[in-house]
Amino acid sequence: MENYQISINLGKEIHHFEVGEYLHQNGESCKIKVFQQGKLVASFQPDPYHFLHLCQNPARLSEKLLHLLADEIEAHHPHEVSKDLNEDI
């Protein structure tokens, strides 16, 4: 998969990131790596429900910025409703 750009407004600052997805060891999910100016600033891993969880934060990004970043990445890849959840509706 190709890397893509995400920009996040936080306060009066605009943060620009490049997001890449890399196949994880289990072969079923991807590990998300986030770069800013070519340097790794954070990485995430999806859980079985496709919600992202922080793996690394070498740039020590603020918790608020990490949450906004995860929300934007999740929105970039909408996932299917689980068949089990669909049966309950």
N, C-alpha and C positions, 0 to 999 in steps of 0.2 A: 504494500500500500504506500502511496506517496505521502510525504509530509505535507501538512497544511498549516496555515497561519491563523492565529487567534489574537485579537486585541481586546484588552479589558480596561475599562475606565474605573479607576479607584481614586476617589477624591479628585484632585486636580491633575492626576497623572494618568497617562495612557501607557499600558504595558503591552508590548508586542512579544508574542511567543511563536515558536515553531514546534509543532507537535508531530511526533512520529510514533507509529505502532510497530512493535516487534513481536514476533511469535514467541510465546513463553515456552518453557521447557515441557509443559504438559501437552503442548501441541494443540490445545483447544481454545486457549484465550491468548490475548495479546497483552504485552506490557507496554504501557504508554510512557514515552519519554518526552520531557518538555525542555526546550532549549530557549535561551535568550542570548542574543548576540553570539551564537555558535557554542555556548557553554551549557552543559546540562544543569538545570536549576531544580528539577523535580521529576519524580517518576511515580506512576500510579499503576495499580493492577485492579481489574474488575473482579467483583465477587460473582457467585453463580447467578445473581439477579441483575448483573451488568451495572452495578453501582461501583464507582471508583473509590479505591482506598489508597492512601498515600503510602509509598514504599520508601522514598528518599526525598530529602529536602536540603541538598547541599548548599543552596543559595540562601537558606533560612528565610524563605518567603513568608510573609505574614499568613496567619491562619485564614483571615478573610480573603486574601488573594488566592490562596490554595482552594478554598471552597468555590469561589467564582470560576476559577480555572477548571476545576472538576465539573462544575455545572455546564460550562461551555463545551467541554469535550464530550460529555454525555449527550448533550443536545445535538452535537455534530453527528452522532451515530445512534439514531433512535433504534430501539430494539423491539422485538416482537413481544406481544403479551404471551406469557406462558400458557400452554394448553390447560394446565391445572388451574390457573387463575381464571381463565376464560370459562371453565365449567362452573365456577362459583357464581358467575354473573347471572 
